[in-house]
Amino acid sequence: MEALESELGRRGKSLDDVLKITLYLAEMDAYTFVNDAYERYVDGEVPARTTVDVCDLLGGAAVTVDGVVALE
């Protein structure tokens, strides 16, 4: 979420501009931990969210975050 927040900031946007988040988890056992971390970043009106359990993520990552952001 920090990386997403940083990238949004570089483009003059914030997490408030996010319309939808997709979380890809290599281990669904980590869902509660990931959800707790997610809730620390997103408050107020939360974007739509999908969580997907996957077998493997690029580079051995545990979690990948994909966001759809309003540009205007």
C-alpha positions in Angstrom: 0.0 0.0 0.0 2.9 2.3 0.7 4.2 1.8 -2.9 0.7 2.4 -4.3 0.4 5.6 -2.2 3.8 6.8 -3.3 3.1 6.1 -7.0 -0.2 7.9 -6.8 1.5 10.9 -5.1 4.0 11.1 -8.0 1.0 11.6 -10.3 -0.8 14.1 -8.0 -3.3 11.6 -6.8 -4.1 9.9 -3.5 -5.8 6.8 -2.2 -9.0 8.9 -2.2 -8.8 8.7 -6.0 -8.8 4.9 -6.1 -12.0 3.4 -7.5 -11.2 -0.3 -7.2 -8.4 -2.4 -5.6 -7.6 -6.0 -6.4 -5.4 -7.8 -3.9 -3.6 -11.0 -5.2 -2.5 -13.2 -2.3 -0.1 -16.1 -2.6 -1.4 -17.4 0.7 -5.0 -17.0 1.8 -3.9 -17.7 5.3 -2.5 -14.1 5.2 -5.9 -12.6 4.5 -6.5 -11.3 8.0 -3.1 -9.7 8.2 -3.4 -8.1 4.8 -6.9 -6.9 5.5 -5.7 -5.2 8.8 -2.9 -3.5 6.9 -5.3 -2.4 4.1 -7.7 -0.9 6.7 -4.9 1.3 8.0 -4.5 3.0 4.6 -8.1 3.2 3.5 -10.7 5.0 5.6 -13.9 6.9 4.9 -15.4 5.9 1.6 -13.5 2.7 0.7 -13.1 1.7 -3.0 -14.5 -1.6 -4.3 -12.2 -4.5 -3.6 -11.6 -7.9 -4.9 -9.2 -10.5 -3.2 -7.9 -13.3 -5.3 -6.0 -16.4 -4.1 -3.2 -17.2 -6.6 -0.6 -20.0 -6.7 2.4 -17.8 -7.3 3.3 -14.1 -7.7 6.1 -12.5 -9.7 9.4 -12.4 -7.8 8.0 -14.5 -5.0 5.9 -11.7 -3.6 3.3 -12.6 -1.0 0.9 -9.8 -2.0 0.3 -7.8 -5.2 -2.0 -4.8 -5.3 -3.6 -3.6 -8.4 -5.6 -0.3 -8.4 -8.0 1.5 -10.8 -7.7 5.2 -10.3 -9.8 8.2 -11.4 -7.6 10.5 -13.5 -10.1 13.4 -13.7 
